[in-house]
Amino acid sequence: MEKPTLYSALKNIEGMPKTQVNIFEHYRGNEYLERAIHREQSLKDVCTELTASFQGINSYLPHFRDSAHNERVKRMGELIPANGLYQNGVYYPDNKVTAIGYAAISVFAPMMGQALKEQGHELVGAFVVGGLAMAGFGGFWFGFFSSRGRYVNHSLMSATYIDCLIKELEIK
């Protein structure tokens, strides 16, 4: 279950402007919201900065854990759903390369164990090729379906929604 955010609170009371203004007051201590209210930097711009390392070819590659980045995401997570913006480290399967690696291990290791157990050295080559092919195919699809793209897009849409409400409700 996702923790409550400004976005979820505003969506739950859509069409009730006075109540929405009161909800904004509850989150006034957040530095990103303050900047958006004072028109210094929109929430969408902040979110775009946080997602910059996940765009293009980088969406396929593992990321090292970045505590400073994760702290910014945590603060932004008070306002929007930001689970997909964290940099969890190279061993976290949120990208295609790591997912293929885990799939290779899970498919390849039992096959190698069986081949070595039987001492059939001619079978080892077949198991290696078959295991790597299955792992590559399965890992790619696992990485594709578990990738952070949908989370990133949801965060951007949520930030845009709040930015629009700030202008519409004339929050100051």
C-alpha positions as CSV (number, residue, x, y, z in Angstrom):
1,M,0.0,0.0,0.0
2,E,1.3,3.4,-1.0
3,K,1.8,6.0,1.7
4,P,-0.5,9.0,1.5
5,T,0.8,11.9,-0.5
6,L,-0.4,15.3,-1.4
7,Y,-1.3,14.0,-4.8
8,S,-3.5,11.1,-3.4
9,A,-5.1,13.5,-0.9
10,L,-6.0,16.0,-3.7
11,K,-7.3,13.3,-6.1
12,N,-9.6,12.0,-3.3
13,I,-11.3,15.3,-3.0
14,E,-11.3,16.4,-6.6
15,G,-13.9,19.1,-7.3
16,M,-13.8,20.6,-3.7
17,P,-11.5,23.6,-4.1
18,K,-11.8,25.0,-0.6
19,T,-10.8,21.6,0.9
20,Q,-8.0,21.2,-1.6
21,V,-6.6,24.6,-0.5
22,N,-6.7,23.3,3.1
23,I,-4.8,20.2,2.1
24,F,-2.1,22.3,0.5
25,E,-1.7,24.1,3.8
26,H,-1.0,20.8,5.5
27,Y,2.0,20.2,3.2
28,R,3.4,23.8,3.3
29,G,6.6,22.7,5.1
30,N,7.9,20.8,2.0
31,E,10.6,22.8,0.3
32,Y,9.6,21.5,-3.2
33,L,6.0,22.6,-2.7
34,E,7.2,26.0,-1.4
35,R,9.3,26.5,-4.6
36,A,6.3,25.5,-6.8
37,I,3.9,27.8,-4.9
38,H,6.4,30.8,-5.3
39,R,6.8,29.9,-9.0
40,E,10.6,29.3,-8.5
41,Q,10.6,25.7,-9.8
42,S,7.7,23.6,-10.7
43,L,7.2,20.1,-9.3
44,K,7.4,18.7,-12.8
45,D,10.8,20.3,-13.2
46,V,12.0,18.8,-9.9
47,C,10.6,15.4,-11.0
48,T,12.3,15.7,-14.4
49,E,15.7,16.3,-12.6
50,L,15.2,13.3,-10.4
51,T,14.4,11.1,-13.4
52,A,17.2,12.3,-15.6
53,S,19.5,9.4,-14.8
54,F,16.7,6.9,-15.9
55,Q,16.2,8.3,-19.4
56,G,17.5,6.8,-22.7
57,I,20.1,4.1,-22.6
58,N,20.4,4.6,-18.8
59,S,17.0,3.0,-18.3
60,Y,18.6,-0.4,-19.3
61,L,21.7,-0.1,-17.0
62,P,22.1,-0.6,-13.3
63,H,22.5,2.5,-11.0
64,F,24.7,2.8,-7.9
65,R,23.0,3.7,-4.7
66,D,22.9,7.4,-4.3
67,S,22.0,8.6,-0.8
68,A,21.7,12.3,-1.7
69,H,19.5,11.5,-4.6
70,N,17.4,9.1,-2.5
71,E,17.0,11.8,0.2
72,R,15.6,14.2,-2.4
73,V,13.2,11.5,-3.7
74,K,12.1,10.9,-0.1
75,R,11.2,14.6,0.3
76,M,9.4,14.6,-3.1
77,G,7.7,11.4,-2.1
78,E,5.6,13.4,0.5
79,L,4.0,15.1,-2.5
80,I,3.8,12.5,-5.3
81,P,4.2,8.7,-5.7
82,A,8.0,8.5,-6.1
83,N,8.8,4.8,-5.5
84,G,10.2,4.4,-9.0
85,L,12.7,7.3,-8.6
86,Y,15.0,5.7,-5.9
87,Q,18.4,4.5,-6.9
88,N,18.5,1.2,-5.1
89,G,21.9,-0.1,-6.2
90,V,23.3,-2.3,-8.9
91,Y,21.9,-5.5,-7.5
92,Y,18.3,-4.3,-7.5
93,P,16.4,-5.8,-10.6
94,D,14.8,-2.6,-11.8
95,N,16.7,-2.5,-15.1
96,K,17.2,-5.0,-17.9
97,V,20.8,-5.8,-17.3
98,T,20.4,-6.8,-13.7
99,A,17.2,-8.7,-14.5
100,I,19.0,-10.7,-17.2
101,G,21.8,-11.5,-14.8
102,Y,19.4,-12.8,-12.2
103,A,17.5,-14.8,-14.8
104,A,20.8,-16.3,-16.1
105,I,21.8,-17.4,-12.6
106,S,18.4,-18.9,-11.9
107,V,18.2,-20.8,-15.2
108,F,21.9,-21.5,-15.7
109,A,22.9,-22.7,-12.3
110,P,20.5,-25.7,-12.0
111,M,21.3,-26.8,-15.5
112,M,25.0,-26.7,-14.9
113,G,24.6,-28.6,-11.7
114,Q,22.6,-31.3,-13.5
115,A,25.1,-31.5,-16.3
116,L,28.1,-31.8,-14.0
117,K,26.3,-34.3,-11.9
118,E,25.8,-36.6,-14.9
119,Q,29.4,-36.1,-15.9
120,G,28.3,-35.8,-19.5
121,H,30.7,-33.2,-20.8
122,E,29.1,-33.2,-24.2
123,L,25.9,-32.1,-22.5
124,V,27.6,-29.1,-20.8
125,G,27.8,-27.1,-24.0
126,A,24.1,-27.7,-24.8
127,F,23.1,-26.7,-21.3
128,V,25.3,-23.6,-21.4
129,V,23.9,-22.4,-24.8
130,G,20.3,-23.3,-23.9
131,G,20.5,-21.8,-20.4
132,L,22.0,-18.5,-21.6
133,A,19.4,-18.2,-24.4
134,M,16.5,-18.8,-22.0
135,A,18.0,-16.5,-19.4
136,G,18.6,-13.7,-21.9
137,F,15.1,-14.0,-23.3
138,G,13.4,-14.4,-19.9
139,G,15.6,-11.8,-18.2
140,F,14.9,-9.2,-20.9
141,W,11.1,-9.6,-20.5
142,F,11.4,-9.6,-16.7
143,G,13.4,-6.4,-16.9
144,F,10.9,-4.9,-19.4
145,F,7.9,-5.6,-17.2
146,S,9.6,-4.6,-14.0
147,S,11.3,-1.5,-15.3
148,R,10.7,1.8,-13.7
149,G,9.2,3.5,-16.8
150,R,5.6,3.3,-15.7
151,Y,6.6,4.6,-12.2
152,V,8.5,7.5,-13.6
153,N,5.6,8.5,-15.9
154,H,3.2,8.3,-13.0
155,S,5.4,10.6,-10.9
156,L,5.7,13.1,-13.7
157,M,1.9,13.1,-14.3
158,S,1.3,13.5,-10.5
159,A,3.7,16.5,-10.4
160,T,2.0,18.1,-13.4
161,Y,-1.4,17.7,-11.8
162,I,-0.3,19.4,-8.6
163,D,1.4,22.2,-10.6
164,C,-1.9,22.8,-12.5
165,L,-3.9,22.9,-9.2
166,I,-1.5,25.4,-7.7
167,K,-2.2,27.7,-10.7
168,E,-5.9,26.9,-10.8
169,L,-6.5,27.4,-7.1
170,E,-4.2,30.4,-7.0
171,I,-2.3,29.0,-4.0
172,K,0.1,31.7,-2.6
